């Protein structure tokens, strides 16, 4: 199996450690991971802000870069959802506008083989115990795209429950948005901040040391809220927890 890591813009610019954690984890599980250096943005920011036509060249580039791989793995539920849910819509909208089926045909091959990390682990590799060790009390926030678009369900929780030393605490109001929503946080700052504060207070009520999620964009928003509220909680991507071992533990 030829597997490619789609790192995403946010991780590349701000959280490269998450990408390294994915490679470390998958390599430990016997997967040979490639990182195509020609990858760029998937177009999600453009599409979600209303610039659909400007997102199309980025989508075409994504399809060209990743077309020949058997699986494309990303540590981002939102970018995974962009490919799986919105690329087909982009193709159909182009067809409806009288531009033919070329865009749909270009994007179609990469759609079914793009996986969010926990999907790939559970559904493709068939594992829930990845040999991780993380001796902390953790609560899990299911981000909106992972929850509603990709329907990750309990896959992340099954993986976390199998981590040695980890104590998993249920998050009240887990299915409520953290308030990030990409440009929503900019356009509706007061509402976004209030939603973030609710999420952090719920996480604090669990007594957890760590709040984890499968999207660093949401963790960035939540982490900023944690800093403003001066909480002892830390935001950590699930990949970094799953990559941690007794021999090489994460913080």
Number of C-alpha atoms within 10 A of each C-alpha: 9 12 19 22 23 29 26 22 17 15 18 14 9 12 17 14 14 22 21 14 21 23 21 18 23 22 13 13 14 9 15 13 19 14 14 13 9 10 19 17 18 25 26 23 16 16 18 16 12 11 13 17 13 12 21 21 14 18 23 17 19 22 21 16 17 23 18 14 16 13 21 26 23 25 27 28 29 27 27 27 22 24 26 21 16 19 28 17 14 21 21 17 17 18 15 11 8 9 12 14 14 11 21 19 11 18 23 17 16 22 20 12 18 25 27 23 24 29 22 20 22 17 13 11 14 10 15 19 16 21 18 24 22 22 18 16 16 27 27 24 27 27 27 21 22 24 16 14 17 19 15 18 13 12 17 23 18 15 21 26 14 18 22 18 14 17 18 19 17 17 21 16 12 16 13 15 19 26 24 24 19 16 12 14 18 12 10 13 14 12 15 19 19 14 19 25 20 17 23 21 15 17 25 20 12 17 14 21 18 21 25 24 24 26 27 26 22 27 23 17 20 24 21 16 22 22 12 10 12 9 14 12 18 16 22 22 23 24 25 22 26 25 25 23 18 13 8 10 14 15 10
